[in-house]
Amino acid sequence: MTDFTTDRAEEMIDPVTGEIIDQKDLAERLLAQAKEQGVSLVGPGGLLNQLMKNWADPIS
């Protein structure tokens, strides 16, 4: 029996290129960019707050 460790339903696909997005790499790049720009990770203007706001309030 074959054991698959990844579920294809959980993969993120880039809508432009159609390529599978490496979620860990994406998160690491976001954290590095926030650090370079002096953006806090938490708090009212923090990265996590902004990500949640964008996720909760999609463009209509």
Rosetta constraint file for C-alpha pairs under 8 A:
AtomPair CA 6 CA 10 HARMONIC 7.86 0.50
AtomPair CA 7 CA 11 HARMONIC 7.18 0.50
AtomPair CA 11 CA 20 HARMONIC 6.58 0.50
AtomPair CA 11 CA 21 HARMONIC 7.23 0.50
AtomPair CA 12 CA 20 HARMONIC 5.77 0.50
AtomPair CA 12 CA 21 HARMONIC 5.35 0.50
AtomPair CA 12 CA 22 HARMONIC 7.70 0.50
AtomPair CA 12 CA 23 HARMONIC 7.43 0.50
AtomPair CA 13 CA 18 HARMONIC 5.70 0.50
AtomPair CA 13 CA 19 HARMONIC 5.57 0.50
AtomPair CA 13 CA 20 HARMONIC 4.58 0.50
AtomPair CA 13 CA 21 HARMONIC 5.67 0.50
AtomPair CA 14 CA 18 HARMONIC 4.97 0.50
AtomPair CA 14 CA 19 HARMONIC 5.38 0.50
AtomPair CA 14 CA 20 HARMONIC 6.25 0.50
AtomPair CA 14 CA 21 HARMONIC 6.18 0.50
AtomPair CA 15 CA 19 HARMONIC 7.97 0.50
AtomPair CA 21 CA 26 HARMONIC 7.55 0.50
AtomPair CA 22 CA 26 HARMONIC 6.22 0.50
AtomPair CA 23 CA 27 HARMONIC 6.15 0.50
AtomPair CA 24 CA 28 HARMONIC 6.19 0.50
AtomPair CA 25 CA 29 HARMONIC 6.16 0.50
AtomPair CA 26 CA 30 HARMONIC 6.21 0.50
AtomPair CA 27 CA 31 HARMONIC 6.20 0.50
AtomPair CA 28 CA 32 HARMONIC 6.14 0.50
AtomPair CA 29 CA 33 HARMONIC 6.04 0.50
AtomPair CA 30 CA 34 HARMONIC 6.11 0.50
AtomPair CA 31 CA 35 HARMONIC 6.16 0.50
AtomPair CA 31 CA 41 HARMONIC 7.92 0.50
AtomPair CA 32 CA 36 HARMONIC 6.16 0.50
AtomPair CA 33 CA 37 HARMONIC 6.18 0.50
AtomPair CA 34 CA 38 HARMONIC 6.01 0.50
AtomPair CA 34 CA 39 HARMONIC 4.84 0.50
AtomPair CA 34 CA 40 HARMONIC 7.05 0.50
AtomPair CA 34 CA 41 HARMONIC 7.49 0.50
AtomPair CA 34 CA 47 HARMONIC 7.00 0.50
AtomPair CA 35 CA 39 HARMONIC 5.95 0.50
AtomPair CA 35 CA 40 HARMONIC 7.45 0.50
AtomPair CA 39 CA 45 HARMONIC 7.73 0.50
AtomPair CA 39 CA 46 HARMONIC 6.17 0.50
AtomPair CA 39 CA 47 HARMONIC 6.69 0.50
AtomPair CA 40 CA 45 HARMONIC 7.13 0.50
AtomPair CA 40 CA 46 HARMONIC 4.63 0.50
AtomPair CA 40 CA 47 HARMONIC 6.26 0.50
AtomPair CA 41 CA 46 HARMONIC 4.70 0.50
AtomPair CA 41 CA 47 HARMONIC 4.74 0.50
AtomPair CA 41 CA 48 HARMONIC 5.77 0.50
AtomPair CA 41 CA 49 HARMONIC 7.96 0.50
AtomPair CA 42 CA 46 HARMONIC 4.47 0.50
AtomPair CA 42 CA 47 HARMONIC 6.34 0.50
AtomPair CA 42 CA 48 HARMONIC 5.85 0.50
AtomPair CA 42 CA 49 HARMONIC 6.53 0.50
AtomPair CA 43 CA 49 HARMONIC 6.72 0.50
AtomPair CA 44 CA 49 HARMONIC 6.34 0.50
AtomPair CA 45 CA 49 HARMONIC 6.58 0.50
AtomPair CA 45 CA 50 HARMONIC 6.77 0.50
AtomPair CA 46 CA 50 HARMONIC 6.26 0.50
AtomPair CA 47 CA 51 HARMONIC 6.14 0.50
AtomPair CA 48 CA 52 HARMONIC 6.15 0.50
AtomPair CA 49 CA 53 HARMONIC 6.09 0.50
AtomPair CA 50 CA 54 HARMONIC 6.14 0.50
AtomPair CA 51 CA 55 HARMONIC 6.12 0.50
AtomPair CA 52 CA 56 HARMONIC 5.92 0.50
AtomPair CA 53 CA 57 HARMONIC 5.85 0.50
AtomPair CA 54 CA 58 HARMONIC 5.90 0.50
